[in-house]
């Protein structure tokens, strides 16, 4: 495959973007990164690849300049950055323009492609909530429909989101369905799992806000103080509100509770946490494939996750995981109690989930499927 030139409209501070780029050899793809969000620092992993590989260029309007541009686009519906992207596409004539995420990158790209003289094929990648959550808002849904009508290729982490894209007018080529964050390395997948019966940690995602609902998980623990007396409960990726709630939980119940703010734990430390956890809990109103869910399954933790995260495509409810369809404390506590009372949340479940991850989310598979995105030009 000859080296492709791709304009990537993306959140340049995102680890998901960094992992996407890392799947390609410098000899395969030349990336121009067009920042889709305001005043974001470039992720350290992207900086490192820029320095080492020589195939990544950053459009220079990040930093302080991005804030007024973003402010104007709030008033003028992405017109300003759409115009800037349009100029780049006309000047560089890349093989593809690829929006990683729709509400920021996708809307900007759709604006740029209002100029029908631009023949650059458009790839739209759906991050989990992009359609599933925003379809309920009329103004967003109108933009989503326009974007999908302009897109030549579409990718998503869930088959659910592929069907939603088709429902709202996408008629182009569907790319392979696999997690946007890439896959697990052989080293990660060859890790020996600690038996469930030897684990005494409950790992809980601590994000509260927008669609995250860690507060519901905290509330659920109050009715399980006796059952959790011998466990260590670790909240991770907490924001300030969650930390306040967790401190109150610890003070009132005496439970062994620990918390870590967002970004405090490295990726390796996160995997170590899940490798010691008997149960993982993630509560949100909307998601695609939760990366934490997949990491927990790969490391042998029993997953409890809201059904908004396409969990039916990854585990069997009531068998190899617990899906939460109602974001209510009593529902979460009932699911957690059931998991705690299961016969050691036994090792066959660990093996079943591990096999699912190995088959569907290995880095080898992800890299192989990612190559299809930039093969040949789409016939417009």
Secondary structure as UniProt FT lines:
FT   STRAND          4..10
FT   TURN            12..13
FT   HELIX           15..22
FT   TURN            26..28
FT   STRAND          29..35
FT   TURN            38..39
FT   HELIX           44..53
FT   STRAND          56..58
FT   HELIX           64..76
FT   TURN            77..78
FT   HELIX           79..92
FT   STRAND          96..100
FT   HELIX           102..106
FT   HELIX           107..112
FT   TURN            113..114
FT   TURN            116..117
FT   STRAND          121..125
FT   HELIX           129..132
FT   HELIX           134..136
FT   HELIX           138..150
FT   STRAND          153..155
FT   HELIX           159..167
FT   TURN            168..169
FT   STRAND          173..174
FT   TURN            180..181
FT   HELIX           186..189
FT   HELIX           196..198
FT   STRAND          201..205
FT   STRAND          208..209
FT   TURN            210..211
FT   STRAND          212..213
FT   HELIX           214..221
FT   HELIX           222..224
FT   TURN            225..230
FT   STRAND          232..238
FT   HELIX           240..253
FT   STRAND          256..261
FT   TURN            262..263
FT   HELIX           267..276
FT   STRAND          277..282
FT   HELIX           291..298
FT   TURN            299..300
FT   STRAND          302..306
FT   HELIX           307..309
FT   HELIX           311..313
FT   TURN            318..320
FT   STRAND          321..324
FT   HELIX           329..341
FT   TURN            344..345
FT   HELIX           347..360
FT   HELIX           363..370
FT   HELIX           371..374
//
